[in-house]
Amino acid sequence: MAADPYETLGVKKDATAEDIQKAYRRLAKKYHPDLNPGDKTAEEKFKEVSAANELLSDADKRARYDRGEIDATGAERQQQRFYRDFADQPHGYSSDAGFADFAGDENVEDVLSRIFGGTGRAGTGGAAGRATNLRLRGADAHYALQLDFLAAVNGGKQQITLPDGAALDVTIPPGTRDGQVLRLRGKGGPGYNGGPSGDALVEIAVLPHPLFTRKGDDIHLELPISLREAVLGGKVEAPTPSGPVAMTVPKWSNTGTVLRLRGRGVARLDGGKGDELVTLKVILPKSPDPELEKFVAQWQPAGNPREAMA
């Protein structure tokens, strides 16, 4: 069972959205797999923290969790419903209701016969016969699945382990979004009396990536470059969700310059792809460079970089 998301993030139940975001950023930085290579415990903690933030940062999901309508994974809590709850309906049932929506310890045929005005197991004719011949669709099953950022962008195969130990195969379409619900037809609860099975509804939670962010169908990346590359330009290697590519940095590129890699973004429904937008960030050497200092001391730059602020 997933831990209480409030406890996972270390915040109180009346925490503000800002408090939740601050707690998440602190813990995500602490446990991020890229900062703890090979540490499985940190990796699991990162997943728990990300899942807790995904639930609590969504106002609607947080309210539903607080009301007990969904659990800590975001899955629906099964609300027990009894036959008497349907007594006021015209026929005592909803035509699109799954059989598993009902609960109780009565015999199925007895209950269906009573709903239809029959006499239960005493006979199979009339209303009772119609009841026992009724085919009902199975209930939908609700699951939550966490995906790495790249798995959601590139698509692929994933598995969900069910409570009974069985595995449910899930095909992830390229470009799957955070919060998207995938429907696996016929993978839910079994139907009654030959009725069709329900569906499996899988809600996706996409984990953050240390380099990439997604906005619509575009991928955004901040790329460090050296002072030499910024002034003289040249070819540099830029990461993309599908692998690194060579990119040309124009001469005299500044921090904040945005370069577009067309077709390196997220797959769209129309068969196209978004772009990757690379924001350059000029980085000075980590260690002092006497030659660079000597050159800059003799250099007289033209213009005032703060001219626009005057």
C-alpha positions as CSV (number, residue, x, y, z in Angstrom):
1,M,0.0,0.0,0.0
2,A,1.3,3.4,-0.9
3,A,2.3,5.7,2.0
4,D,0.2,8.8,2.8
5,P,1.4,11.5,0.4
6,Y,1.4,14.1,3.1
7,E,3.8,12.0,5.2
8,T,6.0,11.2,2.2
9,L,6.5,14.9,1.5
10,G,6.7,15.8,5.2
11,V,3.9,18.4,5.1
12,K,0.7,18.8,7.1
13,K,-2.7,18.2,5.7
14,D,-3.4,22.0,5.7
15,A,-0.2,22.7,3.7
16,T,-0.5,25.3,1.0
17,A,0.3,24.5,-2.6
18,E,3.6,26.5,-2.2
19,D,4.5,24.4,0.8
20,I,4.0,21.2,-1.2
21,Q,6.0,22.5,-4.1
22,K,8.9,23.5,-1.9
23,A,8.9,20.1,-0.1
24,Y,8.8,18.3,-3.4
25,R,11.7,20.2,-4.9
26,R,13.9,19.7,-1.8
27,L,13.2,15.9,-1.7
28,A,13.4,15.4,-5.5
29,K,16.9,17.0,-5.5
30,K,18.0,14.9,-2.6
31,Y,16.8,11.5,-4.1
32,H,17.1,12.1,-7.8
33,P,18.7,9.0,-9.5
34,D,21.2,11.1,-11.4
35,L,22.5,12.4,-8.2
36,N,22.5,8.9,-6.5
37,P,23.7,6.5,-9.3
38,G,23.2,2.9,-8.4
39,D,21.3,3.7,-5.2
40,K,18.0,1.7,-5.4
41,T,16.7,3.1,-2.1
42,A,17.1,6.7,-3.4
43,E,15.5,5.7,-6.6
44,E,12.4,4.3,-4.9
45,K,12.2,7.3,-2.6
46,F,12.3,9.6,-5.6
47,K,9.4,7.7,-7.2
48,E,7.4,7.9,-4.0
49,V,8.1,11.6,-3.6
50,S,7.2,12.2,-7.3
51,A,3.9,10.3,-6.9
52,A,3.0,12.2,-3.8
53,N,3.6,15.5,-5.4
54,E,1.7,14.5,-8.6
55,L,-1.4,13.8,-6.4
56,L,-1.2,16.7,-4.0
57,S,-0.2,19.3,-6.5
58,D,-3.5,18.6,-8.4
59,A,-6.2,20.4,-6.5
60,D,-9.0,18.1,-7.7
61,K,-7.0,14.9,-6.9
62,R,-6.0,16.3,-3.5
63,A,-9.6,17.0,-2.6
64,R,-10.7,13.6,-3.8
65,Y,-7.9,11.9,-1.7
66,D,-8.9,13.9,1.4
67,R,-12.5,12.8,0.9
68,G,-11.4,9.2,0.6
69,E,-12.5,8.8,-3.0
70,I,-9.1,7.8,-4.3
71,D,-6.1,6.2,-2.6
72,A,-2.5,7.4,-2.4
73,T,-1.8,6.0,-5.9
74,G,-4.6,7.9,-7.4
75,A,-6.7,4.8,-8.0
76,E,-10.5,4.9,-7.3
77,R,-11.6,3.4,-4.0
78,Q,-14.3,0.9,-4.7
79,Q,-17.5,2.3,-3.2
80,Q,-19.7,-0.5,-2.0
81,R,-23.2,-0.4,-3.4
82,F,-26.1,-2.5,-2.3
83,Y,-29.2,-3.6,-4.2
84,R,-31.3,-1.4,-2.0
85,D,-29.5,1.6,-3.3
86,F,-31.3,1.0,-6.7
87,A,-34.7,0.5,-5.3
88,D,-36.0,3.8,-6.5
89,Q,-34.8,3.3,-10.1
90,P,-37.3,2.2,-12.7
91,H,-35.9,-1.3,-13.0
92,G,-33.6,-1.4,-10.0
93,Y,-30.5,-1.2,-12.1
94,S,-28.6,0.9,-14.6
95,S,-28.3,-0.6,-18.1
96,D,-24.6,0.5,-18.3
97,A,-23.7,-0.5,-14.7
98,G,-21.2,-3.3,-14.2
99,F,-22.2,-6.3,-12.2
100,A,-19.3,-5.7,-9.7
101,D,-20.9,-2.4,-8.8
102,F,-23.3,-4.3,-6.6
103,A,-22.3,-5.8,-3.2
104,G,-24.0,-8.0,-0.7
105,D,-24.1,-11.7,0.3
106,E,-27.3,-12.6,-1.5
107,N,-27.4,-15.2,-4.3
108,V,-27.0,-13.4,-7.6
109,E,-30.0,-15.1,-9.2
110,D,-32.2,-14.4,-6.2
111,V,-31.3,-10.7,-6.2
112,L,-31.8,-10.3,-10.0
113,S,-35.0,-12.1,-9.8
114,R,-36.3,-9.9,-7.0
115,I,-35.2,-6.8,-8.9
116,F,-37.3,-7.9,-11.9
117,G,-40.2,-8.9,-9.7
118,G,-39.6,-12.7,-10.0
119,T,-39.7,-15.4,-7.3
120,G,-36.0,-16.3,-7.2
121,R,-34.9,-19.9,-7.6
122,A,-38.5,-21.1,-7.4
123,G,-39.0,-20.7,-11.1
124,T,-37.3,-19.7,-14.3
125,G,-40.2,-18.3,-16.2
126,G,-41.5,-14.7,-16.6
127,A,-39.5,-12.0,-14.9
128,A,-37.4,-14.4,-12.9
129,G,-36.4,-16.1,-16.2
130,R,-35.5,-12.8,-17.7
131,A,-33.4,-12.0,-14.6
132,T,-31.4,-15.2,-14.7
133,N,-30.8,-14.8,-18.4
134,L,-29.5,-11.2,-18.0
135,R,-26.0,-10.5,-19.3
136,L,-24.1,-7.8,-17.3
137,R,-20.9,-6.1,-18.2
138,G,-18.0,-6.4,-15.7
139,A,-16.8,-3.5,-13.7
140,D,-14.0,-1.3,-14.9
141,A,-10.7,-1.7,-13.0
142,H,-8.7,1.5,-12.1
143,Y,-4.9,1.5,-11.9
144,A,-2.1,4.1,-11.6
145,L,1.2,3.8,-13.5
146,Q,4.3,5.9,-13.0
147,L,6.4,6.5,-16.1
148,D,9.9,7.9,-16.6
149,F,9.8,11.1,-18.7
150,L,11.5,9.4,-21.7
151,A,9.3,6.3,-21.6
152,A,6.2,8.7,-21.9
153,V,7.8,10.7,-24.7
154,N,9.1,7.7,-26.7
155,G,6.4,5.1,-25.9
156,G,7.0,1.4,-25.3
157,K,5.8,-1.5,-23.2
158,Q,5.2,-1.5,-19.4
159,Q,3.7,-3.9,-16.9
160,I,1.4,-3.5,-13.9
161,T,1.5,-6.1,-11.2
162,L,-2.0,-6.9,-10.0
163,P,-2.9,-7.7,-6.4
164,D,-3.2,-11.4,-7.3
165,G,0.4,-11.4,-8.7
166,A,-0.6,-11.5,-12.3
167,A,0.9,-9.0,-14.8
168,L,-1.1,-6.6,-17.0
169,D,0.8,-5.5,-20.1
170,V,0.3,-1.8,-21.0
171,T,1.3,-0.3,-24.4
172,I,2.4,3.3,-24.0
173,P,1.8,5.4,-27.1
174,P,4.6,7.8,-28.0
175,G,3.8,11.3,-26.6
176,T,1.7,10.0,-23.6
177,R,1.0,12.9,-21.2
178,D,1.0,13.3,-17.5
179,G,-2.5,12.6,-16.2
180,Q,-3.6,10.8,-19.4
181,V,-5.9,7.7,-18.9
182,L,-5.2,4.7,-21.1
183,R,-8.1,2.3,-21.7
184,L,-7.4,-1.4,-22.0
185,R,-10.6,-2.9,-23.4
186,G,-11.7,-6.2,-21.8
187,K,-9.0,-6.2,-19.1
188,G,-11.3,-5.2,-16.2
189,G,-13.7,-7.3,-14.1
190,P,-15.5,-10.4,-15.6
191,G,-19.0,-10.0,-16.8
192,Y,-22.0,-12.0,-15.4
193,N,-23.8,-14.7,-17.3
194,G,-21.7,-14.3,-20.4
195,G,-21.6,-10.5,-20.4
196,P,-18.6,-8.7,-21.6
197,S,-15.6,-7.9,-19.3
198,G,-15.1,-4.4,-18.1
199,D,-12.1,-2.3,-19.1
200,A,-8.8,-1.4,-17.3
201,L,-8.3,2.3,-16.9
202,V,-4.7,3.2,-16.3
203,E,-3.9,6.8,-15.2
204,I,-0.4,7.9,-16.1
205,A,1.9,9.9,-13.8
206,V,5.1,11.1,-15.6
207,L,8.2,11.6,-13.5
208,P,10.3,14.8,-14.0
209,H,13.5,14.6,-16.0
210,P,16.8,16.3,-14.9
211,L,17.4,17.9,-18.3
212,F,14.1,18.1,-20.3
213,T,10.8,19.8,-19.6
214,R,7.7,19.4,-21.8
215,K,5.4,22.2,-22.9
216,G,2.7,20.9,-25.2
217,D,4.5,18.9,-28.0
218,D,7.8,20.8,-27.6
219,I,10.8,19.8,-25.5
220,H,12.8,22.5,-23.7
221,L,16.4,22.1,-22.7
222,E,19.0,24.5,-21.1
223,L,22.4,23.8,-22.7
224,P,25.7,25.1,-21.1
225,I,28.3,26.3,-23.6
226,S,31.8,27.7,-23.1
227,L,32.9,31.3,-23.6
228,R,34.9,30.2,-26.7
229,E,31.8,28.4,-28.2
230,A,29.7,31.5,-27.5
231,V,32.1,33.9,-29.2
232,L,33.4,31.8,-32.1
233,G,30.4,29.5,-32.6
234,G,30.7,25.9,-33.9
235,K,29.3,22.4,-33.5
236,V,28.2,21.1,-30.1
237,E,26.3,18.0,-29.0
238,A,22.8,18.6,-27.7
239,P,20.8,15.9,-25.9
240,T,17.3,15.0,-27.2
241,P,14.7,12.4,-26.1
242,S,15.8,10.2,-28.9
243,G,19.5,10.6,-28.4
244,P,22.2,13.3,-28.9
245,V,22.5,15.3,-32.1
246,A,25.0,17.8,-33.5
247,M,23.8,21.4,-33.3
248,T,25.4,24.6,-34.7
249,V,26.0,27.4,-32.3
250,P,26.1,30.8,-34.2
251,K,29.0,33.2,-33.5
252,W,28.3,35.7,-30.7
253,S,25.6,33.6,-29.1
254,N,24.6,34.9,-25.7
255,T,23.0,33.4,-22.6
256,G,19.3,33.2,-23.3
257,T,19.7,32.6,-27.1
258,V,17.2,30.0,-28.1
259,L,17.9,27.5,-30.9
260,R,15.2,25.2,-32.5
261,L,15.8,21.6,-33.4
262,R,12.9,20.8,-35.6
263,G,11.1,17.5,-35.2
264,R,13.0,16.6,-32.1
265,G,10.0,17.0,-29.8
266,V,7.0,14.9,-28.9
267,A,5.0,12.8,-31.3
268,R,1.6,14.3,-32.3
269,L,-1.6,12.5,-33.2
270,D,-1.3,13.8,-36.8
271,G,1.9,11.9,-37.3
272,G,4.2,14.9,-36.9
273,K,6.5,15.8,-34.0
274,G,7.1,18.9,-32.0
275,D,10.4,20.7,-31.7
276,E,13.2,20.9,-29.1
277,L,14.0,24.4,-28.0
278,V,17.5,24.8,-26.7
279,T,18.3,27.8,-24.5
280,L,22.0,28.5,-24.4
281,K,23.8,29.4,-21.1
282,V,27.3,30.7,-21.3
283,I,29.5,29.1,-18.5
284,L,32.9,30.4,-17.5
285,P,35.7,27.8,-16.6
286,K,35.4,26.3,-13.1
287,S,39.0,27.1,-12.3
288,P,40.6,30.5,-12.8
289,D,42.4,30.9,-16.2
290,P,45.3,33.4,-16.0
291,E,45.5,33.7,-19.8
292,L,41.8,34.6,-20.0
293,E,42.1,37.1,-17.2
294,K,45.1,38.7,-18.9
295,F,43.2,39.0,-22.2
296,V,40.1,40.5,-20.5
297,A,42.2,43.0,-18.6
298,Q,43.5,44.4,-21.9
299,W,40.2,44.1,-23.7
300,Q,38.0,47.2,-24.1
301,P,34.5,46.0,-24.9
302,A,32.3,48.2,-27.0
303,G,29.0,49.4,-25.5
304,N,27.5,49.0,-22.1
305,P,25.6,45.7,-21.4
306,R,23.4,47.6,-18.9
307,E,22.5,50.4,-21.4
308,A,18.8,49.3,-21.6
309,M,18.5,49.7,-17.8
310,A,19.5,53.4,-17.8
